Amino acid sequence: MLNSFVVRAEEACVSRLSLQPQRQGNDDDDDDDDDDDDDDDGRNTKQLHRFLRANPSQGCLCLKVVRVCCEAISSIIWRLLGGRGAVDAVADMSYGSSSIASGAKTAARAFDFGRTHVVRPKGRHLATVVWLHGLGDNGASWSQLLETLPLPNIKWICPTAPTRPVAIFGGFPSTAWFDVGDLSEDGPDDVEGMDASAAHVANLLSTEPADIKLGVGGFSMGAATALYSATCCAHGKYGNGKPYPVNLSVVVGLSGWLPCARGLKSKLEGSQDAARRASSLPILLCHGNGDDVVLYKHGEKSSQVLKSSGFENVTFKTYKGLGHYTVPGEMDDVCKFLTTMLGLDGSHS
């Protein structure tokens, strides 16, 4: 699967990160040195660990860049491999309206969203979930994984974020739901970008039939956008004050963080309707304590902030040793959560 490839590619890239030991001797020794590549890799890994301990900020940024590059490469390879089975590709989506509530552009910035991939339900359609990819990824890669999950009554919508300059990459363009300089709740908030992405999600869900339950989930930055959508749903408004148009039944965030955490409690306490919506919205947060991209402490703190702000139905799950990727056990927990919270237990496929 995609995540397995990303992990293997990430490990391979990390082991070669310009930390090659100095070689002594002449060029005639090169053939013999080729036999020692495995030993070199072990020494490289040890040197990398020492480098990361001595230079945590540079090392963290380096690993983030490697991660995003691997995700991008894996997405390209998957596209070249072909078939999508029950996955439909929908045309690129961009908006010319100035209304942020319809999804997309303000006087200052335009947001052109990429291709959206839809995984049709294999059974009776009971729920629709928009799933948001992480920084540098796209909707196609996640649609491949979601299609394999044993959730026949869910329709998955996997949009692709706009390509934009991203501060954490020094302004280098990447697919991103909003601009970000720090992958945590402590960084500055790009409210305009988050409003546009949350509105895009709401726009995708607003066309679903009235009897279909609606949800949003995501990984990494996608999880952050899903949680921001949850706060907009509870508050009844986007950050710019315009009304949020859909009612969410469930929210899932994997390896992410809560944007705009500051002031969330006071914002929701000011409205009885907001407090009621917050208390009734089920949220599942999953995070590995080995995550070196979005640190575990940020996921844990996000859960605490949500609970203290009135989101009473928050489940936080910890995965020992898990890094910034998913594993089958975690996805099993997601399936169980969605089945229970969306009332799919007794449904017929």
TINU-984979 format. One record per residue (C-alpha): residue number from 1; residue in three letters; x, y, z. Coordinates in pm, 1 decimal, decimal comma. Layout:
<recs>
REC   num   residu         px         py         pz
REC   NUM      ALA          X          Y          Z
...
</recs>
This chain:
<recs>
REC   num   residu         px         py         pz
REC     1      MET        0,0        0,0        0,0
REC     2      LEU       91,6      364,5      -38,9
REC     3      ASN      189,7      421,7      322,5
REC     4      SER      421,2      122,9      325,3
REC     5      PHE      597,6      255,3       17,6
REC     6      VAL      632,1      599,6      173,9
REC     7      VAL      785,7      453,9      489,7
REC     8      ARG     1035,5      243,6      294,9
REC     9      ALA     1126,3      534,3       66,7
REC    10      GLU     1157,4      767,6      363,2
REC    11      GLU     1392,0      529,0      542,7
REC    12      ALA     1601,8      488,7      228,5
REC    13      CYS     1627,7      864,0      178,1
REC    14      VAL     1715,2      926,4      540,7
REC    15      SER     1994,4      668,6      532,6
REC    16      ARG     2157,4      858,8      243,3
REC    17      LEU     2124,7     1214,6      375,3
REC    18      SER     2465,3     1364,4      286,1
REC    19      LEU     2619,3     1212,7      596,8
REC    20      GLN     2857,4      981,8      412,9
REC    21      PRO     3172,9      906,2      614,3
REC    22      GLN     3505,2     1029,6      480,0
REC    23      ARG     3677,5      756,5      281,8
REC    24      GLN     4048,2      711,4      281,7
REC    25      GLY     4261,5      550,4       13,8
REC    26      ASN     4267,4      582,3     -364,3
REC    27      ASP     3998,5      532,8     -626,6
REC    28      ASP     4114,9      175,4     -685,2
REC    29      ASP     3942,8       79,2     -361,3
REC    30      ASP     3594,3      168,3     -489,7
REC    31      ASP     3503,8     -184,9     -595,6
REC    32      ASP     3588,9     -320,4     -251,8
REC    33      ASP     3397,3      -38,3      -87,6
REC    34      ASP     3082,7     -137,1     -276,8
REC    35      ASP     3077,4     -459,0      -76,4
REC    36      ASP     3059,2     -256,2      242,6
REC    37      ASP     2741,3      -61,2      157,2
REC    38      ASP     2540,1     -229,1      432,6
REC    39      ASP     2803,9     -134,2      690,5
REC    40      ASP     2808,3      220,4      553,9
REC    41      ASP     2430,1      242,4      588,3
REC    42      GLY     2456,7      141,4      953,3
REC    43      ARG     2722,1      404,9     1016,8
REC    44      ASN     2517,0      661,2      825,2
REC    45      THR     2212,6      589,7     1038,4
REC    46      LYS     2413,3      632,2     1359,7
REC    47      GLN     2558,8      957,7     1229,1
REC    48      LEU     2209,9     1075,7     1137,9
REC    49      HIS     2082,4     1001,8     1487,7
REC    50      ARG     2371,7     1199,3     1639,0
REC    51      PHE     2304,0     1485,3     1398,1
REC    52      LEU     1933,5     1493,3     1487,5
REC    53      ARG     2006,7     1496,2     1859,1
REC    54      ALA     2256,1     1781,7     1816,9
REC    55      ASN     2042,3     1976,8     1568,4
REC    56      PRO     1677,1     1894,8     1643,2
REC    57      SER     1520,5     2185,5     1451,9
REC    58      GLN     1723,1     2130,6     1133,7
REC    59      GLY     1675,5     1756,2     1158,1
REC    60      CYS     1299,2     1784,4     1201,4
REC    61      LEU     1267,1     2011,1      897,4
REC    62      CYS     1488,0     1775,6      694,5
REC    63      LEU     1269,3     1476,9      777,8
REC    64      LYS      956,1     1675,5      694,6
REC    65      VAL     1092,5     1759,4      352,0
REC    66      VAL     1194,8     1396,5      292,0
REC    67      ARG      849,1     1281,0      396,4
REC    68      VAL      667,6     1515,5      159,9
REC    69      CYS      900,5     1429,0     -130,5
REC    70      CYS      839,3     1057,3      -73,3
REC    71      GLU      462,3     1110,3      -65,4
REC    72      ALA      477,6     1305,2     -390,9
REC    73      ILE      692,5     1037,3     -559,7
REC    74      SER      462,8      758,3     -438,3
REC    75      SER      158,3      942,5     -573,6
REC    76      ILE      320,2      975,4     -916,3
REC    77      ILE      412,6      606,2     -920,2
REC    78      TRP       60,6      506,0     -819,7
REC    79      ARG      -85,0      715,3    -1100,7
REC    80      LEU      147,4      545,0    -1351,7
REC    81      LEU       34,7      203,9    -1228,8
REC    82      GLY     -317,3      271,6    -1352,4
REC    83      GLY     -655,5      134,1    -1237,8
REC    84      ARG     -869,5      285,4     -967,7
REC    85      GLY    -1142,4       22,8     -947,5
REC    86      ALA    -1446,5      187,2     -795,2
REC    87      VAL    -1277,6      525,2     -775,5
REC    88      ASP    -1410,4      805,1     -993,4
REC    89      ALA    -1194,9     1101,7    -1089,2
REC    90      VAL    -1377,9     1432,9    -1086,7
REC    91      ALA    -1256,9     1738,8    -1274,1
REC    92      ASP    -1034,3     1997,2    -1109,6
REC    93      MET    -1233,9     2246,0     -904,4
REC    94      SER    -1169,8     2615,9     -891,5
REC    95      TYR    -1405,4     2894,3     -801,8
REC    96      GLY    -1450,6     3239,9     -944,6
REC    97      SER    -1692,1     3358,3     -678,9
REC    98      SER    -1572,3     3594,2     -411,3
REC    99      SER    -1777,2     3408,0     -151,4
REC   100      ILE    -1566,3     3206,8       87,7
REC   101      ALA    -1876,7     3011,1      186,5
REC   102      SER    -1903,3     2866,8     -164,2
REC   103      GLY    -1547,7     2756,6     -141,5
REC   104      ALA    -1281,0     2953,7     -273,1
REC   105      LYS    -1154,0     3295,0     -332,5
REC   106      THR    -1120,3     3621,3     -150,7
REC   107      ALA    -1006,7     3960,3     -270,3
REC   108      ALA     -653,4     3879,2     -157,1
REC   109      ARG     -597,3     3518,0     -264,8
REC   110      ALA     -746,9     3270,3     -510,4
REC   111      PHE     -768,3     2901,6     -421,1
REC   112      ASP     -770,2     2651,6     -707,0
REC   113      PHE     -839,8     2304,0     -575,4
REC   114      GLY     -710,7     2001,9     -761,4
REC   115      ARG     -876,6     1683,5     -879,0
REC   116      THR    -1133,9     1514,8     -657,4
REC   117      HIS    -1155,8     1134,0     -641,5
REC   118      VAL    -1474,3      958,8     -531,9
REC   119      VAL    -1493,8      604,0     -397,4
REC   120      ARG    -1846,5      479,9     -453,6
REC   121      PRO    -2013,4      272,6     -179,2
REC   122      LYS    -2019,6      -99,1     -252,6
REC   123      GLY    -2347,9     -138,1      -65,8
REC   124      ARG    -2640,8       84,1       25,8
REC   125      HIS    -2530,9      446,3       56,3
REC   126      LEU    -2579,8      559,8      416,0
REC   127      ALA    -2296,8      805,6      480,4
REC   128      THR    -2050,2     1029,5      296,4
REC   129      VAL    -1709,9     1120,1      435,9
REC   130      VAL    -1470,6     1374,5      285,2
REC   131      TRP    -1114,0     1257,5      349,6
REC   132      LEU     -827,2     1508,6      334,6
REC   133      HIS     -467,7     1419,1      249,7
REC   134      GLY     -155,0     1552,9      414,6
REC   135      LEU       90,3     1820,9      307,2
REC   136      GLY      235,9     1748,2      -38,1
REC   137      ASP        2,3     1457,4     -113,4
REC   138      ASN     -317,4     1435,7     -321,3
REC   139      GLY     -664,3     1283,9     -313,1
REC   140      ALA     -578,5      992,6     -543,3
REC   141      SER     -335,7      830,5     -300,7
REC   142      TRP     -584,7      814,3      -12,9
REC   143      SER     -873,1      699,0     -231,7
REC   144      GLN     -671,1      383,6     -304,3
REC   145      LEU     -646,3      297,7       66,2
REC   146      LEU    -1002,8      395,5      156,3
REC   147      GLU    -1140,4      172,3     -119,2
REC   148      THR    -1000,9     -132,5       64,4
REC   149      LEU    -1170,6      -59,3      398,5
REC   150      PRO    -1463,4     -283,4      502,5
REC   151      LEU    -1712,2        4,6      503,3
REC   152      PRO    -1947,7      -75,8      212,7
REC   153      ASN    -2207,1      187,6      306,2
REC   154      ILE    -1973,6      488,3      299,7
REC   155      LYS    -1905,6      706,4       -0,1
REC   156      TRP    -1559,2      861,1       20,2
REC   157      ILE    -1477,0     1195,4     -138,4
REC   158      CYS    -1103,6     1265,0     -164,4
REC   159      PRO    -1026,9     1617,8     -287,6
REC   160      THR     -682,8     1757,1     -367,1
REC   161      ALA     -558,5     2073,6     -199,3
REC   162      PRO     -445,9     2380,3     -395,7
REC   163      THR      -78,9     2408,6     -487,1
REC   164      ARG       55,7     2711,5     -304,3
REC   165      PRO      375,9     2850,2     -153,0
REC   166      VAL      427,1     2696,3      191,6
REC   167      ALA      622,3     2876,2      462,1
REC   168      ILE      759,5     2560,7      623,1
REC   169      PHE      929,5     2482,3      287,9
REC   170      GLY     1071,6     2831,0      256,7
REC   171      GLY      797,7     2935,7       14,5
REC   172      PHE      841,8     2635,1     -215,4
REC   173      PRO      502,6     2541,8     -370,7
REC   174      SER      325,5     2228,7     -252,8
REC   175      THR      -27,6     2097,2     -223,5
REC   176      ALA     -150,6     2233,4      109,3
REC   177      TRP     -488,7     2305,6      265,0
REC   178      PHE     -348,0     2624,5      416,1
REC   179      ASP      -13,6     2793,3      464,9
REC   180      VAL      183,6     2666,5      761,9
REC   181      GLY      513,1     2752,4      924,6
REC   182      ASP      496,6     2501,5     1209,3
REC   183      LEU      317,6     2166,8     1221,0
REC   184      SER      153,3     2228,7     1557,4
REC   185      GLU     -116,5     2431,2     1727,1
REC   186      ASP      150,9     2680,2     1836,4
REC   187      GLY      217,2     2823,9     1489,9
REC   188      PRO       45,7     3127,2     1334,1
REC   189      ASP     -295,7     3050,3     1185,7
REC   190      ASP     -374,1     3103,7      816,8
REC   191      VAL     -744,0     3159,5      881,3
REC   192      GLU     -812,4     3268,6      523,4
REC   193      GLY     -663,0     2949,0      384,2
REC   194      MET     -837,1     2729,1      640,2
REC   195      ASP    -1170,7     2899,1      572,1
REC   196      ALA    -1131,8     2831,5      200,0
REC   197      SER    -1050,0     2463,3      256,6
REC   198      ALA    -1326,1     2414,0      514,4
REC   199      ALA    -1569,4     2578,0      272,2
REC   200      HIS    -1452,8     2347,0       -6,0
REC   201      VAL    -1525,3     2047,5      218,6
REC   202      ALA    -1868,4     2186,3      308,2
REC   203      ASN    -1942,1     2251,2      -58,3
REC   204      LEU    -1863,3     1888,2     -146,4
REC   205      LEU    -2091,1     1763,0      132,2
REC   206      SER    -2375,8     2006,4       67,4
REC   207      THR    -2482,1     1824,4     -250,7
REC   208      GLU    -2538,3     1491,7      -72,3
REC   209      PRO    -2896,9     1366,1      -16,5
REC   210      ALA    -3068,9     1490,9      297,8
REC   211      ASP    -3088,7     1145,4      459,8
REC   212      ILE    -2715,1     1077,7      426,0
REC   213      LYS    -2495,6     1126,2      732,8
REC   214      LEU    -2193,6     1347,2      674,1
REC   215      GLY    -1839,3     1335,8      805,6
REC   216      VAL    -1488,9     1466,3      748,3
REC   217      GLY    -1152,6     1312,2      826,4
REC   218      GLY     -790,5     1341,9      730,6
REC   219      PHE     -425,8     1273,0      788,5
REC   220      SER     -167,0     1524,4      916,7
REC   221      MET     -255,8     1864,4      766,5
REC   222      GLY     -574,7     1700,3      642,1
REC   223      ALA     -656,0     1610,2     1002,8
REC   224      ALA     -590,8     1971,0     1105,1
REC   225      THR     -834,1     2088,5      837,1
REC   226      ALA    -1091,5     1831,1      949,1
REC   227      LEU    -1065,3     1954,9     1308,8
REC   228      TYR    -1095,5     2314,4     1193,7
REC   229      SER    -1411,6     2211,8     1005,9
REC   230      ALA    -1538,7     2056,3     1329,8
REC   231      THR    -1493,7     2385,6     1516,1
REC   232      CYS    -1664,8     2576,0     1233,6
REC   233      CYS    -1955,1     2331,7     1243,6
REC   234      ALA    -1991,2     2371,0     1620,3
REC   235      HIS    -1960,0     2749,1     1608,0
REC   236      GLY    -2191,4     2767,2     1308,9
REC   237      LYS    -1948,8     3003,3     1135,4
REC   238      TYR    -1620,3     3013,1      951,2
REC   239      GLY    -1338,7     3219,5     1093,7
REC   240      ASN    -1449,3     3510,7      875,5
REC   241      GLY    -1796,2     3507,2     1032,1
REC   242      LYS    -1989,1     3362,6      738,4
REC   243      PRO    -2229,3     3076,3      818,8
REC   244      TYR    -2112,4     2714,1      802,4
REC   245      PRO    -2374,2     2532,3      588,7
REC   246      VAL    -2365,2     2161,2      682,7
REC   247      ASN    -2414,7     1946,4      992,0
REC   248      LEU    -2133,6     1700,1     1054,5
REC   249      SER    -2208,5     1367,0     1219,0
REC   250      VAL    -1849,4     1251,9     1272,2
REC   251      VAL    -1488,7     1376,7     1251,5
REC   252      VAL    -1162,3     1176,3     1234,3
REC   253      GLY     -807,7     1308,4     1262,9
REC   254      LEU     -492,0     1096,8     1221,1
REC   255      SER     -149,7     1235,8     1320,0
REC   256      GLY     -274,1     1593,2     1316,2
REC   257      TRP     -325,3     1898,7     1531,9
REC   258      LEU     -592,4     2156,2     1616,5
REC   259      PRO     -553,5     2492,9     1441,3
REC   260      CYS     -689,4     2809,7     1599,4
REC   261      ALA     -684,5     2645,2     1942,1
REC   262      ARG     -635,1     2978,7     2115,0
REC   263      GLY     -969,8     3135,5     2201,7
REC   264      LEU    -1174,7     2832,5     2096,9
REC   265      LYS    -1326,4     2781,4     2442,2
REC   266      SER    -1444,5     3140,7     2480,0
REC   267      LYS    -1582,8     3139,2     2126,0
REC   268      LEU    -1800,0     2832,9     2187,7
REC   269      GLU    -1904,9     2930,7     2540,3
REC   270      GLY    -2065,4     3243,9     2401,6
REC   271      SER    -2344,5     3046,5     2231,6
REC   272      GLN    -2573,0     2778,1     2369,8
REC   273      ASP    -2627,3     2637,4     2021,3
REC   274      ALA    -2252,0     2616,5     1964,2
REC   275      ALA    -2201,0     2442,8     2299,1
REC   276      ARG    -2475,5     2193,5     2214,9
REC   277      ARG    -2332,0     2114,7     1873,4
REC   278      ALA    -1982,1     2076,4     2016,6
REC   279      SER    -2090,8     1839,0     2291,6
REC   280      SER    -2274,4     1608,6     2051,7
REC   281      LEU    -2011,8     1581,2     1774,2
REC   282      PRO    -1810,1     1253,9     1790,9
REC   283      ILE    -1440,1     1303,2     1718,9
REC   284      LEU    -1170,0     1035,9     1691,4
REC   285      LEU     -804,6     1139,5     1717,8
REC   286      CYS     -525,8      887,9     1657,0
REC   287      HIS     -155,7      959,6     1705,8
REC   288      GLY      163,8      758,8     1725,2
REC   289      ASN      401,9      843,1     2008,4
REC   290      GLY      690,7      793,5     1765,6
REC   291      ASP      571,5     1067,9     1529,4
REC   292      ASP      863,9     1298,9     1450,7
REC   293      VAL      677,7     1520,6     1203,2
REC   294      VAL      368,2     1623,9     1399,0
REC   295      LEU      483,3     1547,1     1750,4
REC   296      TYR      268,0     1329,8     1971,5
REC   297      LYS      240,3     1604,8     2232,7
REC   298      HIS       60,8     1827,3     1981,6
REC   299      GLY     -199,5     1561,6     1909,9
REC   300      GLU     -248,7     1498,9     2280,8
REC   301      LYS     -279,2     1870,4     2354,8
REC   302      SER     -531,8     1910,1     2073,0
REC   303      SER     -749,3     1645,0     2235,0
REC   304      GLN     -727,9     1823,3     2568,6
REC   305      VAL     -815,8     2162,0     2418,6
REC   306      LEU    -1116,3     2018,2     2236,9
REC   307      LYS    -1246,9     1854,9     2554,0
REC   308      SER    -1196,0     2166,8     2764,9
REC   309      SER    -1374,7     2373,2     2498,5
REC   310      GLY    -1691,9     2165,2     2519,6
REC   311      PHE    -1633,9     1879,2     2275,1
REC   312      GLU    -1737,0     1608,1     2518,2
REC   313      ASN    -1732,6     1314,3     2275,1
REC   314      VAL    -1360,4     1307,9     2188,9
REC   315      THR    -1170,8      977,8     2173,0
REC   316      PHE     -791,0      995,9     2171,0
REC   317      LYS     -597,8      680,5     2081,1
REC   318      THR     -222,8      633,7     2122,4
REC   319      TYR      -16,9      394,9     1907,9
REC   320      LYS      312,0      287,3     2061,3
REC   321      GLY      610,7      349,4     1837,6
REC   322      LEU      401,5      463,5     1540,4
REC   323      GLY      559,0      735,8     1329,0
REC   324      HIS      399,0      973,7     1082,2
REC   325      TYR      207,7      711,1      886,6
REC   326      THR      -83,4      473,2      931,2
REC   327      VAL      -93,8      103,5     1019,2
REC   328      PRO     -371,5     -156,0      978,0
REC   329      GLY     -457,9     -153,0     1348,9
REC   330      GLU     -516,7      220,7     1340,5
REC   331      MET     -738,5      193,1     1032,9
REC   332      ASP     -930,8      -87,5     1204,1
REC   333      ASP    -1004,4      154,9     1488,4
REC   334      VAL    -1121,5      413,4     1236,1
REC   335      CYS    -1356,5      158,1     1080,9
REC   336      LYS    -1501,1       60,0     1418,5
REC   337      PHE    -1548,8      423,1     1516,3
REC   338      LEU    -1726,6      515,5     1192,7
REC   339      THR    -1941,9      203,7     1201,7
REC   340      THR    -2059,8      283,7     1554,2
REC   341      MET    -2099,4      660,8     1526,8
REC   342      LEU    -2267,7      654,3     1186,7
REC   343      GLY    -2504,0      375,9     1289,3
REC   344      LEU    -2379,3      125,4     1032,3
REC   345      ASP    -2376,1     -176,5     1264,8
REC   346      GLY    -2702,2     -326,1     1141,4
REC   347      SER    -2680,8     -202,0      784,1
REC   348      HIS    -2702,4     -441,9      494,8
REC   349      SER    -2439,3     -428,6      224,0
</recs>
